[in-house]
Amino acid sequence: MDITNLRFLFYGYSAAWLIVILFVLLLVRRGSRIDRELSRLKALLADRQR
Amino acid sequence: MREKAVYACAIAGIALMVWNLHTIFMGLPNDALQGFIFRIIFIHVPATIAAYCFYTVALVTSILFLARRNFVYDSISVACIEVATVLILVNLVTGSIWGRNQWGVWWAWDLRLTTQLMCFLLYLGYLLVRPAITEPTQRATLSAFIAIFAYADIPLVVMAIRLPNVRTQHPGPVLETGGLAPVYVAPFVIGIFVMLLIGTALILVRLQQESEQREIDSLRRELHAL
């Protein structure tokens, strides 16, 4: 068994899933920022309309 | 409804992926020439095929936006392009790692590799230009033009290993030429479905965020008018 070959296969799959996981984390962070901003603006609008 | 679709796609994609990885690593024989590293094809190629499907959806929705001026099409375009660009990055990185092992270099300025890098950079440009334009109609119009222009690179990438007079270091097409042994076909096709399912789940999440962002824009306008 060629160990170098196996090591590069491991690097390939790890890199691929790392990229996808980083993107998912980015989506989660952006989602929570959007939710916070949305509730802040809704509260501000309700406050101004009162 | 959208939330249920996200969960359905994500769970189906992950379950199929786990089953497929088990087959790839435990059930398939090594390639006679490449050995273990050959298995990278099951993530490298499906990522690109799924990305091209999403870029095609983005092309259609960009044209529809220019024709109908409906912002839903713009949201679909940006969601598809963002996810597809991540998949192209996966393709470039896994390809580079494979190249280092098989060719001894991380990168070669080969026609296929260069056009694929161009594809990544063109769509990255799309994603970087968008936040710089604040006016929504202007942003969506310019984005649609960039998406249509960037798509012109995809036929070049596809044809780069199929043109008769072009010498390329990249392996030739395997599916239509029968270069892939029958035992590898099923995991390969399942790999494409996995990428499409996981990609669709991510696109649906992005679409939800885009519609919330539009709500934020309209609330800001309302507040400004008060």
Chai-1 contact restraints between the chains, C-beta under 6 A:
chainA,res_idxA,chainB,res_idxB,connection_type,confidence,min_distance_angstrom,max_distance_angstrom,comment,restraint_id
A,D2,B,G35,contact,1.0,0.0,6.0,A-B,restraint_1
A,N5,B,G35,contact,1.0,0.0,6.0,A-B,restraint_2
A,N5,B,F36,contact,1.0,0.0,6.0,A-B,restraint_3
A,N5,B,I37,contact,1.0,0.0,6.0,A-B,restraint_4
A,L6,B,F36,contact,1.0,0.0,6.0,A-B,restraint_5
A,F8,B,I37,contact,1.0,0.0,6.0,A-B,restraint_6
A,F8,B,I97,contact,1.0,0.0,6.0,A-B,restraint_7
A,F8,B,N101,contact,1.0,0.0,6.0,A-B,restraint_8
A,L9,B,F36,contact,1.0,0.0,6.0,A-B,restraint_9
A,L9,B,I37,contact,1.0,0.0,6.0,A-B,restraint_10
A,L9,B,R39,contact,1.0,0.0,6.0,A-B,restraint_11
A,Y11,B,I97,contact,1.0,0.0,6.0,A-B,restraint_12
A,G12,B,I40,contact,1.0,0.0,6.0,A-B,restraint_13
A,G12,B,T94,contact,1.0,0.0,6.0,A-B,restraint_14
A,G12,B,I97,contact,1.0,0.0,6.0,A-B,restraint_15
A,A15,B,V93,contact,1.0,0.0,6.0,A-B,restraint_16
A,A16,B,I43,contact,1.0,0.0,6.0,A-B,restraint_17
A,A16,B,V90,contact,1.0,0.0,6.0,A-B,restraint_18
A,A16,B,T94,contact,1.0,0.0,6.0,A-B,restraint_19
A,I19,B,L89,contact,1.0,0.0,6.0,A-B,restraint_20
A,I19,B,V90,contact,1.0,0.0,6.0,A-B,restraint_21
A,F23,B,V86,contact,1.0,0.0,6.0,A-B,restraint_22
A,L27,B,V205,contact,1.0,0.0,6.0,A-B,restraint_23
A,G31,B,Q209,contact,1.0,0.0,6.0,A-B,restraint_24
A,I34,B,Q209,contact,1.0,0.0,6.0,A-B,restraint_25
A,I34,B,E212,contact,1.0,0.0,6.0,A-B,restraint_26
A,E37,B,I216,contact,1.0,0.0,6.0,A-B,restraint_27
A,L38,B,E212,contact,1.0,0.0,6.0,A-B,restraint_28
A,L38,B,I216,contact,1.0,0.0,6.0,A-B,restraint_29
A,L41,B,L219,contact,1.0,0.0,6.0,A-B,restraint_30
A,L45,B,L223,contact,1.0,0.0,6.0,A-B,restraint_31
A,R48,B,L226,contact,1.0,0.0,6.0,A-B,restraint_32
